[in-house]
Amino acid sequence: MLWLTIILLIVSFAMLYYGAEFSLDASEVVGKKLGLSPLVIGMILVGFGTSLPEAFVGHIAANNDQGPIALGSLIGSNIANMYLILGLCSMFATLGLKGSNLRPQLFTHMLLGAALWIVLKQEVLTLISAIPLLLIILIYMYFIYREIRYNPLVDEEELEEKAEEGNVGLVFLKMIFGFGLLFVGGELLVDKATIICRALGVEEYIVSAILVAFGTSFPELVTAMMAAVKKKETDLIIGNIVGSNLFNCALILGSLGIYDFKITVNLSVEVIALLVGSTMLVLLNLFKVNFNKIIGICFLLLYGAMVGHWTKLF
């Protein structure tokens, strides 16, 4: 009953989305109640929070010895974040790229592509081979600390108001419920995606790079699109997407080294695509050009080219 599997796959997307929403919202409140700084709450906690679906799906797949799904979901998510989401957002608003504050993140993002090339050319992903990725996340965290220390991005009054909402017990329950949704949704997504692959005779990596990656990127897509449509905080969209990509393929992919799984998929085209996109963002920043509709259309066409590559249309 393939139709039932497809329905459950859609349900898994919804569970991942609401799981990320619940856990992220509750984590902000818990962080404030525990006295965490705006740096931790606003950048580390929120930044990693948007990558929670990728984290759960990646670790569940790797633990089940389904390396292609783990790699496809993470690499595909980064490509969707950069080309699809930024491209779509630019149709509704011009995205800020001129600021020098964003430059360290953009250069670190470009460096991530080089680290991925080194790591994914290995036959097996281990914690030792993943060291370049883990170094990238340390560099990123340093730049975040240095930037936020002098230019806090989080409204402390807003966080204080949020900290006063509800009691601690209910907040913790909401966070646990969110994590539960993420775990069950991740299990369901990996399981049903595998069934669909076998039923259609399609490689697991292809389905994960397109379908699973889109599902795990759904929280970023909704958040970024709402900001673009409302033309609210559009200057933060690129920074949030870059941060999410760094968490996805530096921290999460690097942490998958604990499973020692074999890399059986050739990811050269994907890594080149990530390098091209990240380099374009750096050049736009250096030449003080914002991310406009023309650039957005180019990014959407490049995402279409990647889908064509995955589906072997050309």
QUISULVEN-V893058 format. One record per run of one state. SS is the DSSP state (H for helix, E for strand, - for the rest). FROM is the first residue (numbers start at 1). LEN is the number of residues. If there is no record, write none. Layout:
[[SS & FROM & LEN] [SS & FROM & LEN]]
This chain:
[[- & 1 & 1] [H & 2 & 32] [- & 34 & 4] [H & 38 & 12] [- & 50 & 2] [H & 52 & 12] [- & 64 & 3] [H & 67 & 23] [- & 90 & 5] [E & 95 & 1] [- & 96 & 4] [H & 100 & 21] [- & 121 & 3] [E & 124 & 2] [- & 126 & 5] [H & 131 & 20] [- & 151 & 5] [H & 156 & 8] [- & 164 & 4] [H & 168 & 33] [- & 201 & 3] [H & 204 & 13] [- & 217 & 1] [H & 218 & 12] [- & 230 & 4] [H & 234 & 26] [- & 260 & 1] [E & 261 & 2] [- & 263 & 5] [H & 268 & 19] [- & 287 & 4] [E & 291 & 1] [- & 292 & 1] [H & 293 & 18] [- & 311 & 4]]
